[in-house]
Amino acid sequence: MHCVSRQAVRSTYPLYVPRRPREYCAIQFALTTHVTRGATCPAPQNIESKMGSLDGFIQRVRECNTGLEELPSLTAFLIDGKEVGKLKLRFVDQLRRFPKVFIVEGTPGPSGRVTLAPDLDTCDKRSAKVAEVLQVLRTEGFITGWRDELYPVVAAFNDLPLLLVERAAATHLGIKAYGVHINGFVRDPATGALRLWVARRSQTKPNWPGKLDHIVAGGQPHGLSCRDNVLKECSEEAGIPPELAATARPVGAVSYLTIAANGYKPDVLFCYDLELPPDFVPTPQDGEVSEFNLKPIEEVAEIVATTTEFKTNCCLVIVDFLIRHGYITPEQRGYLQLVAALRSGDCS
């Protein structure tokens, strides 16, 4: 384990210099068509005119922010005086068994806290000892879904890691976890209409089997920049070559808070748009995806608004895409509520 800052991570790929953005079809709700680059492009269809309201999208966002009534019962996890996580009582009880590593102070809940032993005064020392505890809990079946992938424990994204932990323990410890989600879309060269590549998760996946997903998405591990992670995931999940994956544009982030059965999830997802050539077809590479399908953006919007077919957090990224590309507009009831809700968690 090597506890380095995110800023110290050097890209293993040549720097990509973004091209001048395409002249996207202007978002003009009053227009039915307009011309760009010599092609007639339909203005984005107002989603409300087809679905009646934005209530379905708002509901999908709410489904990412559940269990928060348990928040007052959680116990703070601190390292070097910084709160880096929140713990459920059942996990605090497990950590009590390892007093040489974890120190439980006070009564579990808002008045208590969990810290690490004072002699664990470096990231490397903490990581090694905490890893021993997590391995015991793995062997006993308390922690499942082991990934052999390290997540940094930080108070904010660009901080130096205070501790490195196995990804499967992130929710148990209630630490901030980050990920990258890529909207892989195709623009019709004749009409300008957008279609989105949609993945179907394998039925053998331990989490969300069979659900719809982005063409590429993945957790943000320690030791890799977001950009390199995008390139890695594009290759591993969809067979997208590096030169094409490098054209993915960072377009923002969404966040949410969930208290699940195994713990607290204050997650942040970095969003990317990747415009793909009309003749490119992604292919499943690592067994995590059973198939890819290219769907009109209006169909994707309807699936999100009216069903729970998509993996829950994907809905936030898709709704953000719909807003940025003008398919959801300020004229629609609930617009500002929806925009604000996309960042319900702490985006830091």
Salt bridges, closest charged atoms under 4 A:
ASP55 OD1 - ARG333 NH1 3.71
GLU63 OE1 - ARG60 NE 2.88
GLU70 OE1 - LYS88 NZ 3.39
ASP80 OD2 - ARG126 NH2 3.22
GLU83 OE2 - LYS86 NZ 2.72
ASP93 OD1 - ARG96 NE 3.69
GLU105 OE1 - ARG113 NE 2.75
ASP121 OD1 - LYS125 NZ 3.04
GLU132 OE1 - LYS129 NZ 3.88
GLU140 OE2 - ARG97 NH2 2.71
GLU149 OE2 - ARG167 NH1 3.47
ASP213 OD2 - ARG201 NH1 2.76
ASP228 OD1 - ARG227 NH1 3.96
GLU233 OE2 - LYS232 NZ 3.10
GLU236 OE1 - LYS232 NZ 3.39
ASP267 OD2 - LYS265 NZ 2.79
ASP273 OD2 - ARG324 NH1 2.80
ASP273 OD2 - HIS325 NE2 3.08
GLU275 OE2 - ARG22 NH1 3.09
GLU275 OE2 - ARG187 NE 3.37
GLU288 OE1 - LYS205 NZ 3.30
GLU299 OE2 - LYS295 NZ 3.44
GLU309 OE1 - ARG200 NH1 3.08
ASP320 OD2 - ARG324 NE 2.83
ASP320 OD1 - ARG343 NH2 3.32
ASP346 OD2 - LYS176 NZ 2.78
